[in-house]
Amino acid sequence: MTDLRRGLIIVNTGPGKGKTTAAMGTALRAVGNGLRVLMLQFLKGSWHYGELDAVKAFGDRFIMKQMGRGFVKVGGAETDPEDVKLVEQAWQEAEQAIQSQQWDLVILDEINYAISYGMLDPAKVVAALKRRPEMVHVILTGRNAHPGIVELADTVTEMRQVKHAYEKGVMAQRGIEY
């Protein structure tokens, strides 16, 4: 086996908890090794998460941006055109960031949801990932990863829920879930 080094495409998907958390763990490792990290959250935007405050300690080595208005498409509701517009803007920023060589790791948090909801064309994402600079790593999170992205990815992890505290009536808790 050769010692090949290149930017990786990593997908964290599946119905279980921990997709964004796993991406954050990789980001923390990357920053600890001197890499520059950009995390764009495609749908999150209306809630304040503890991670937003935590990454400030890293200055410009780890930037996290909420690009949406909050969770969308809950309960089969129609997608709001404003949310589609925000996803398109987030994608434009993501594509530029991936190509810029300013970042060593770009995390596209919840992009898989945006694609599976029909808010973003997966072919555009695949094309951009194929032409990224050689040493840029990209992590894509969210349920229902598109087959074309799974095919292209170097590493795919599917989180599977065995059980969740919510099923027992325990609500999300600050510092654990957000």
URHUWO-V678184 format. One record per residue. PSI is psi in radians with two decimals (* if undefined). Layout:
BEGIN
((PSI) (PSI))
END
This chain:
BEGIN
((2.31) (2.80) (1.31) (2.31) (2.21) (2.88) (2.45) (2.63) (2.10) (2.34) (2.21) (1.95) (-3.07) (2.91) (-0.14) (2.90) (2.58) (0.07) (-0.89) (-0.69) (-0.72) (-0.71) (-0.69) (-0.66) (-0.73) (-0.69) (-0.75) (-0.76) (-0.76) (-0.84) (-0.69) (-0.36) (0.29) (0.15) (2.73) (2.31) (2.34) (2.23) (2.04) (2.13) (1.90) (-0.64) (-0.45) (2.50) (-0.37) (-0.29) (2.71) (2.12) (2.58) (-0.53) (-0.57) (-0.69) (-0.68) (-0.73) (-0.30) (-0.48) (-0.35) (0.01) (-2.37) (0.12) (-0.37) (1.85) (2.36) (2.21) (2.25) (2.14) (-0.17) (-2.93) (-0.13) (-3.02) (2.47) (2.95) (0.78) (2.30) (0.48) (0.18) (2.68) (2.55) (2.25) (2.29) (-0.54) (-0.67) (-0.67) (-0.76) (-0.75) (-0.66) (-0.75) (-0.72) (-0.72) (-0.72) (-0.73) (-0.77) (-0.71) (-0.82) (-0.74) (-0.74) (-0.72) (-0.71) (-0.35) (-0.42) (0.25) (-0.41) (2.45) (-0.54) (2.20) (2.13) (2.17) (1.45) (2.22) (0.29) (-0.55) (-0.62) (-0.83) (-0.69) (-0.83) (-0.42) (-0.02) (0.32) (-0.23) (2.34) (2.06) (-0.50) (-0.62) (-0.69) (-0.82) (-0.78) (-0.75) (-0.68) (-0.64) (-0.52) (0.26) (2.72) (2.63) (-0.67) (0.27) (2.18) (2.50) (2.29) (2.29) (2.24) (2.88) (2.71) (2.86) (0.87) (2.38) (2.44) (-0.61) (-0.60) (-0.71) (-0.75) (-0.74) (-0.52) (2.63) (-0.68) (2.25) (2.19) (2.27) (2.04) (2.26) (2.22) (2.16) (-0.82) (2.84) (2.44) (-0.53) (-0.59) (-0.35) (0.15) (0.08) (2.07) (2.81) (2.44) (2.36) (2.35) (-0.29) (-0.99) (-0.37) (*))
END
